[in-house]
């Protein structure tokens, strides 16, 4: 991604901070703030550093997880996507489930990863994410959330455990 930085003198920032911040937030302008001719700081849109998911949606998602008593950890990955991780157990194994909320979430379906799983485990996409019918093919931004995705993942993990034991994947509607 090419970024076009513009110089901004500290005096200009002091004289109209609201206008400058609006240009950054609304128009995506990026500034290098200079004082005494020396670059001191950068002003960039929040989306450069954080996921572009509406904060109210994130709050709603976390409230839903907490209401269901789910333990989770939040992080931001290198692609600046929000990751919700949960430690799950299946067949006596600890598995970390990571639900990645991509830019544009909730209109874009989350990607779900489980680590560790066998490299030849079925029902996974080429990138290693889990192929979960209800999340990838029938994701509904208004009706579904992270808790829904985690429940589908738990179903996937049960099938995975049975596959590990018997070598056959139990088919059926997940969710």
Order of alpha helices (4+ residues) and beta strands (2+ residues): beta-alpha-alpha-beta-beta-alpha-beta-beta-beta-beta-alpha-alpha
